[in-house]
């Protein structure tokens, strides 16, 4: 819950040199073995900017349509905040924190969070 509350503050206080709004539509589908479990379609509006010369940040959020196999569609709220930095000419690192309600748009319900980190090496 605190995550969703700090998203606007992160965008305001980051003071990027280059920044801009965007729209991101992402579908995540999953299965267990050969059985399809569900699909989540996130429809986000976002804002991104730079952090110095070699790093950038973004914040995005909006409704997520959860489509479980054989069950009714539900609408949740989801959001992400992330950073990326260029470590060297060929190596970059990134981190992302995402959150989504589970129980409807009521923010008093449970919120699930995920953290994604990684590196990208370009040849």
C-alpha positions, -999 to 999 in steps of 0.1 A, spaced: 0 0 0 28 24 9 43 16 -26 13 30 -44 13 61 -22 50 70 -29 47 66 -67 37 102 -74 63 115 -49 90 96 -67 81 112 -100 79 147 -86 112 147 -66 133 129 -92 139 161 -112 150 145 -144 169 163 -171 149 145 -199 115 131 -191 83 121 -207 50 104 -205 42 71 -222 16 43 -223 26 6 -217 2 -23 -224 17 -56 -212 1 -91 -211 15 -118 -187 1 -153 -192 10 -183 -171 5 -221 -170 13 -250 -148 25 -278 -170 2 -278 -200 -27 -263 -181 -33 -225 -187 -38 -207 -154 -45 -171 -161 -36 -140 -181 -31 -104 -167 -34 -75 -190 -18 -43 -175 -28 -10 -191 -5 16 -176 2 53 -181 38 62 -171 65 88 -168 102 83 -173 133 104 -170 171 104 -166 192 102 -135 224 118 -146 242 108 -178 240 70 -175 209 61 -155 171 64 -160 140 58 -139 103 52 -146 70 50 -128 37 36 -142 3 24 -131 -32 17 -140 -59 -10 -142 -50 -47 -146 -75 -71 -161 -71 -105 -145 -84 -133 -166 -83 -167 -148 -89 -198 -168 -126 -207 -166 -134 -179 -141 -148 -144 -144 -126 -114 -153 -117 -91 -125 -101 -56 -124 -72 -48 -101 -48 -18 -97 -12 -23 -106 19 -2 -107 57 -4 -113 87 17 -105 122 10 -118 157 22 -125 183 13 -151 220 22 -152 247 18 -177 276 1 -158 300 0 -188 297 4 -226 283 -32 -229 268 -39 -195 237 -24 -179 218 -32 -147 181 -28 -138 157 -31 -109 119 -30 -108 94 -31 -80 58 -39 -90 26 -42 -70 -10 -52 -77 -41 -54 -56 -58 -87 -51 -95 -84 -43 -107 -55 -65 -98 -19 -68 -104 -13 -31 -70 -3 -19 -78 -17 16 -75 -52 2 -43 -72 0 -15 -60 -23 10 -84 -38 45 -71 -46 74 -84 -68 110 -74 -73 129 -79 -105 166 -73 -109 190 -82 -137 219 -73 -160 220 -70 -197 252 -76 -217 253 -64 -253 278 -80 -277 
